[in-house]
């Protein structure tokens, strides 16, 4: 795979290793948004079918991306917190343990903290300081699953440093005790291969403005059979049976549309955001997440070896992703000096916990990598 920088509007002087913060817009995604705005100029051209067709197409495309054979199990949501609220409100248990990882993103913590008021116990699994941090963290998670476990809510990777979690093994262990698996795919879906058929999550929640390369305020959620009879957090007309017949909307329907559609956000037929996310996922399907992993691996592998030689700590490949990884500093270097060097070299990354989060994508190239390396070397040279 070649660098895809020409498909974006990125400035050459900026080395943007920050897709985990927010992706830049593809030119074709930006165009789709502008066309959506223009469409609203003449609302008499918007037909009842337009409320459903684009959303249905988006579900089909997203289902291909996550290897989901049932598109009606995917729904449009405005945010991860919205998608997880539907999970929290419909857990088919009265009590028990909810297992999460230490320092998860807040949207994947607050719903479970709220459930403590209903009698659930929140169990936080922390990583160790061992050189094999990722491996031992996965072992601790698997070891914590038992007959009390009702739900494991976890990312495919950790949002701050790219630690890769062994979801298939976690699913297998949960099957022994009847527990559910909810996955926050915000920092992985679109750049890291994911298979509903293999991993079998009960819920997969994903924001659209990072690795899906879509706009802000739209995302996608998958809900499995465990949630087929649940109650959504909002009641809107378009999720009910026969809602496509506008002449009969006042014949109020007691039943929802099939499978997971009951959980879709109101006004999900957004004529601007839906076409944008649709175009983004079309491009991702052409690139393929496995190729994005290969591209980012090859782009950064020599730089990672060089940074390790300088004393920086980076997780081994088997327990981290290639599109997002964390750099931890040697004891002799202060974070402030690295932040200053990165800013001075116009290298955009994020700082999460004690890690420098580097998140490359297909628009990055060797020139960007040289800027990153130069910035990381400067604090080392200053103390030597």
C-alpha positions in Angstrom: 0.0 0.0 0.0 1.3 3.5 -0.9 0.9 6.7 1.1 -2.6 8.1 0.6 -1.8 11.7 1.6 -3.2 13.1 -1.7 -6.7 12.1 -0.7 -6.6 14.6 2.2 -6.1 18.4 2.6 -3.2 18.0 5.1 -0.4 20.7 5.2 3.1 19.4 4.5 4.7 21.3 7.3 2.6 19.4 10.0 3.4 15.8 10.9 0.0 14.6 12.0 0.4 11.4 14.1 -2.9 12.0 15.9 -5.7 10.1 14.3 -6.6 8.7 17.7 -7.6 12.3 18.6 -9.5 13.1 15.4 -9.0 12.0 11.8 -8.6 14.6 9.1 -11.4 14.5 6.5 -10.9 12.8 3.2 -11.6 15.1 0.3 -14.5 12.9 -0.8 -16.0 12.9 2.7 -15.8 16.7 2.8 -17.5 16.9 -0.6 -20.3 14.6 0.6 -21.0 16.9 3.6 -21.2 19.9 1.3 -23.6 18.1 -1.0 -25.7 17.2 2.0 -25.9 20.9 3.0 -26.9 21.9 -0.5 -29.6 19.3 -0.5 -31.3 21.0 2.5 -31.6 24.2 0.3 -34.4 22.5 -1.6 -36.3 20.2 0.9 -39.0 19.4 -1.7 -36.4 17.1 -3.2 -36.1 15.1 0.0 -38.5 12.2 -0.3 -39.8 9.8 2.5 -37.4 7.1 1.0 -34.5 9.4 1.8 -35.1 9.0 5.5 -34.3 5.3 5.2 -32.2 4.5 2.1 -29.0 6.2 3.0 -29.1 4.8 6.6 -29.7 1.3 5.2 -26.8 1.6 2.9 -24.5 2.8 5.7 -25.5 -0.3 7.8 -24.6 -2.6 4.9 -21.2 -0.9 4.4 -20.4 -0.9 8.1 -21.4 -4.5 8.4 -18.9 -5.5 5.7 -16.2 -3.6 7.6 -16.8 -5.6 10.8 -17.8 -8.9 9.2 -21.3 -8.8 10.5 -23.8 -11.0 8.6 -26.9 -9.2 10.0 -26.9 -5.5 9.0 -30.1 -4.7 11.0 -28.0 -5.4 14.1 -26.0 -2.2 13.4 -27.5 1.2 14.2 -26.5 4.8 13.9 -25.7 6.6 17.2 -24.5 10.1 18.1 -21.8 9.0 20.5 -20.2 6.1 22.5 -21.9 7.2 25.7 -25.3 6.9 23.9 -24.5 3.4 22.6 -23.2 2.2 26.0 -26.2 3.7 27.8 -28.4 1.2 25.9 -26.2 -1.6 27.1 -26.2 -0.4 30.7 -30.0 0.0 30.7 -30.6 -3.5 29.4 -28.2 -5.8 31.1 -30.2 -9.0 31.8 -28.9 -9.3 35.4 -29.8 -7.9 38.7 -26.3 -7.8 40.2 -22.8 -9.2 39.8 -19.4 -7.9 38.7 -18.7 -5.6 35.7 -15.1 -6.0 34.7 -13.2 -3.0 33.1 -9.6 -2.0 32.4 -7.8 0.6 34.3 -7.9 4.1 32.9 -10.5 3.4 30.2 -11.9 6.3 28.4 -14.6 8.0 30.6 -17.5 7.2 28.3 -16.7 3.5 28.9 -16.6 4.0 32.7 -19.4 6.3 33.7 -22.3 3.9 32.6 -20.8 1.1 34.8 -20.1 3.4 37.8 -23.8 4.4 37.6 -24.7 0.7 37.8 -23.0 0.4 41.2 -26.1 2.2 42.5 -28.2 -0.8 41.4 -26.0 -3.3 43.2 -23.4 -4.2 40.6 -19.7 -4.2 41.6 -17.2 -2.5 39.3 -13.9 -4.5 39.1 -11.0 -2.6 37.6 -8.1 -4.6 36.2 -4.8 -2.7 36.3 -1.6 -3.4 34.3 1.7 -4.4 35.9 5.0 -2.6 35.6 6.7 -5.6 34.1 8.5 -5.6 30.8 5.7 -7.8 29.4 3.0 -5.3 30.3 0.5 -6.2 27.6 0.9 -10.0 28.1 0.5 -9.9 31.8 -2.5 -7.4 31.6 -4.3 -9.9 29.3 -3.6 -12.7 31.7 -5.0 -10.7 34.6 -8.2 -9.9 32.7 -8.7 -13.6 31.8 -8.0 -14.6 35.4 -10.6 -12.2 36.8 -13.5 -13.6 34.8 -15.5 -16.0 37.0 -19.1 -17.0 37.9 -19.8 -13.5 39.3 -18.8 -11.8 36.0 -21.8 -10.3 34.2 -20.1 -8.1 31.7 -16.6 -7.3 30.4 -16.6 -3.8 28.9 -13.3 -3.2 27.1 -11.7 -1.7 24.0 -10.1 -3.9 21.3 -7.0 -1.8 22.2 -6.4 0.5 25.1 -7.2 4.0 24.0 -4.0 5.6 25.6 -1.3 3.3 24.4 -2.6 0.7 21.9 -2.3 -2.3 24.2 -4.0 -5.1 22.3 -6.6 -7.2 24.2 -7.3 -10.8 23.3 -11.0 -10.5 22.7 -11.5 -14.0 21.3 -10.0 -15.5 24.5 -12.0 -13.2 26.6 -15.2 -14.2 24.8 -14.4 -17.9 25.2 -13.9 -17.4 29.0 -17.1 -15.5 29.3 -19.0 -18.3 27.5 -18.0 -20.6 30.4 -19.9 -18.4 32.9 -22.7 -16.7 30.8 -21.2 -13.2 30.9 -21.6 -10.6 28.2 -18.9 -8.7 26.2 -19.2 -5.1 25.2 -16.4 -3.7 23.0 -15.5 0.0 22.6 -14.2 0.0 19.0 -13.6 3.7 18.8 -9.8 3.4 18.6 -9.7 0.4 16.4 -12.6 -0.1 14.0 -11.5 1.1 10.6 -7.8 0.5 11.1 -7.6 -2.9 12.9 -9.4 -5.9 11.5 -12.5 -6.9 13.5 -14.9 -9.8 13.0 -18.3 -10.0 14.6 -18.4 -13.6 13.5 -15.2 -14.6 15.2 -15.2 -12.4 18.3 -19.0 -12.6 18.9 -19.4 -9.4 21.1 -22.8 -8.7 22.6 -22.3 -5.1 21.8 -19.8 -3.1 19.7 -19.8 0.7 20.1 -17.8 3.0 17.9 -17.5 6.7 17.4 -17.2 7.8 13.8 -14.7 10.7 13.9 -11.5 8.8 14.5 -10.5 5.7 12.6 -13.8 5.5 10.7 -12.7 8.8 9.2 -16.2 10.3 9.4 -17.5 13.6 10.9 -18.1 14.3 14.6 -21.4 13.5 16.3 -22.1 10.2 14.5 -21.0 6.6 15.2 -22.2 3.1 14.8 -23.3 0.4 17.3 -23.8 -3.3 17.0 -26.2 -5.1 19.4 -26.4 -8.9 19.5 -29.3 -11.2 20.4 -28.9 -10.6 24.2 -30.4 -7.1 23.6 -33.2 -8.0 21.2 -36.0 -7.4 23.7 -34.5 -4.4 25.5 -35.9 -0.9 26.0 -34.1 1.9 24.2 -33.1 5.0 26.0 -35.3 7.1 23.8 -38.6 6.5 22.0 -38.7 7.8 18.4 -41.1 7.3 15.6 -38.6 6.0 13.0 -37.6 2.9 15.0 -41.2 1.6 15.1 -42.8 -0.9 12.8 -44.2 0.5 9.5 -42.5 3.8 10.1 -41.7 4.0 6.4 -45.4 4.7 5.6 -45.7 8.4 6.4 -49.5 8.3 5.8 -50.0 6.0 8.8 -47.7 7.5 11.4 -50.6 8.4 13.7 -51.5 4.7 13.9 -49.1 4.3 16.8 -47.2 1.1 16.8 -46.4 -0.9 19.9 -43.6 -2.9 18.2 -40.2 -1.8 17.2 -38.5 -2.6 13.9 -36.6 -5.9 13.7 -33.4 -6.7 15.7 -31.3 -3.8 16.9 -33.1 -0.9 15.2 -35.0 0.0 18.4 -31.7 1.4 19.7 -31.0 3.8 16.9 -30.8 7.5 17.7 -33.7 9.8 16.8 -33.3 11.7 13.5 -30.7 9.2 12.4 -31.5 10.0 8.8 -29.1 13.0 9.1 -28.7 14.2 5.5 -25.2 15.6 6.1 -23.5 13.3 8.5 -24.8 9.9 7.1 -23.5 10.5 3.5 -20.1 11.6 5.0 -19.7 8.5 7.1 -20.9 6.4 4.2 -18.2 7.8 1.9 -15.6 7.3 4.6 -16.4 3.6 5.1 -16.5 3.0 1.4 -12.9 4.2 1.3 -11.9 2.1 4.3 -13.3 -1.0 2.6 -11.1 -0.3 -0.5 -8.0 0.2 1.7 -8.9 -2.7 4.1 -7.9 -2.5 7.8 -5.3 -5.2 7.4 -3.5 -3.1 4.8 -3.6 -0.1 7.1 -2.0 -2.2 9.8 0.7 -3.3 7.4 1.3 0.2 6.1 1.7 1.7 9.6 3.8 -1.2 10.8 6.3 -0.8 7.9 6.3 3.0 8.2 7.3 3.0 11.9 9.1 -0.2 12.6 12.7 1.2 12.1 11.8 4.4 14.1 10.5 2.3 16.9 13.7 0.3 17.1 15.7 3.5 17.1 13.6 5.0 19.9 14.0 1.8 22.0 17.7 2.1 21.6 17.5 5.6 23.0 15.8 4.2 26.1 12.1 4.8 25.3 9.7 2.0 26.2 7.3 0.7 23.6 5.2 -2.5 23.9 6.2 -5.6 21.9 4.3 -6.1 18.6 2.3 -9.1 19.8 0.5 -7.0 22.4 -0.1 -3.7 20.7 -1.6 -2.3 17.5 0.5 -0.7 14.7 -1.9 2.2 14.1 -1.8 3.4 17.7 1.0 2.9 20.3 2.4 4.4 23.4 5.9 5.7 24.1 7.0 5.8 27.7 10.0 7.9 28.7 13.3 6.9 30.2 13.8 8.1 33.8 16.3 10.7 32.7 13.8 12.6 30.5 10.9 14.8 31.6 7.6 14.8 29.7 7.7 18.6 29.4 11.0 18.5 27.4 9.5 16.0 25.0 6.3 18.0 24.6 8.3 21.1 23.8 10.4 19.3 21.2 7.4 17.8 19.5 5.7 21.2 19.4 8.8 22.8 18.0 9.1 20.3 15.2 5.4 20.6 14.4 4.6 17.0 15.3 1.1 16.4 16.5 0.6 13.5 19.0 -1.4 13.1 22.2 -0.4 12.7 25.8 -2.4 10.2 27.8 -1.5 9.2 31.3 2.3 8.5 31.3 2.3 7.6 27.6 3.0 9.7 24.4 0.3 8.4 22.1 1.4 8.1 18.5 -1.4 7.3 16.0 -0.2 7.1 12.4 -2.4 6.5 9.4 -2.1 6.1 5.6 -1.6 9.8 5.1 1.7 9.7 7.0 5.0 9.2 5.2 8.8 9.0 5.8 9.1 12.7 6.1 6.7 12.7 9.0 8.6 9.9 10.6 11.9 11.8 10.4 10.2 14.8 12.1 9.0 12.5 14.9 12.4 10.9 15.4 14.1 14.3 15.4 11.8 15.6 18.1 12.2 12.5 20.3 16.0 12.6 20.0 16.3 16.3 21.1 15.6 15.8 24.8 18.0 12.8 24.9 20.8 14.8 23.3 20.1 17.7 25.7 21.0 15.5 28.8 23.9 13.7 27.3 
